[in-house]
């Protein structure tokens, strides 16, 4: 089960932030999301690949499923650079929309509104 730990952590991040989607509407704008996440992911993936090649950075195989992408980057690490920023964007957009959501919500003392 240890080999799934990293993937389960990433799945947990998605699961925790998924309920934010109805108000954040991030997944409904995939092009905008890609423009926000992909450039940064590419930079960090390259940085990771350089650190791995220089033996400055490594991953414990116990916590990996064993799929390695080009440049020796584990699958989980590549997914990390996509999933965590997506979760961050979801959270940011949900918080940014919170004032308008709260304005539309009926006050408990106003039945039938």
C-alpha positions, 0 to 999 in steps of 0.5 A, spaced: 500 500 500 505 504 501 507 505 493 500 508 492 501 513 498 503 519 493 497 518 488 492 517 494 495 524 497 494 527 490 487 524 490 485 526 497 487 533 494 482 533 488 477 530 493 477 535 498 477 541 493 472 538 488 466 541 492 468 548 491 467 547 483 460 549 483 462 556 486 469 556 483 467 554 476 474 552 474 473 546 470 468 549 466 474 554 463 479 548 461 483 553 457 484 558 462 486 553 467 491 550 462 494 557 461 495 558 469 497 551 470 501 548 465 507 554 464 509 553 471 508 545 471 513 545 465 518 549 469 518 545 475 518 539 471 524 541 468 527 543 474 526 537 477 529 533 472 535 537 472 535 536 480 534 528 479 540 528 474 544 531 478 543 527 484 541 532 488 533 530 489 531 523 489 524 519 490 523 513 495 521 508 490 517 505 496 512 511 495 511 510 487 508 506 483 514 505 478 512 509 472 517 514 470 516 519 465 522 522 460 528 525 464 527 520 470 521 524 473 516 519 477 509 519 474 506 522 481 511 528 481 508 530 474 501 529 477 503 533 483 505 539 479 498 539 475 494 537 481 496 541 487 496 548 482 489 546 480 487 545 487 490 552 489 486 555 483 479 552 485 480 554 492 482 561 490 476 562 485 472 559 491 474 564 496 474 570 490 466 568 489 465 567 496 462 575 497 457 574 491 455 567 494 454 570 501 450 576 498 445 571 494 444 566 500 437 568 504 438 570 511 435 565 516 431 570 519 427 571 512 423 565 510 420 564 503 425 568 500 
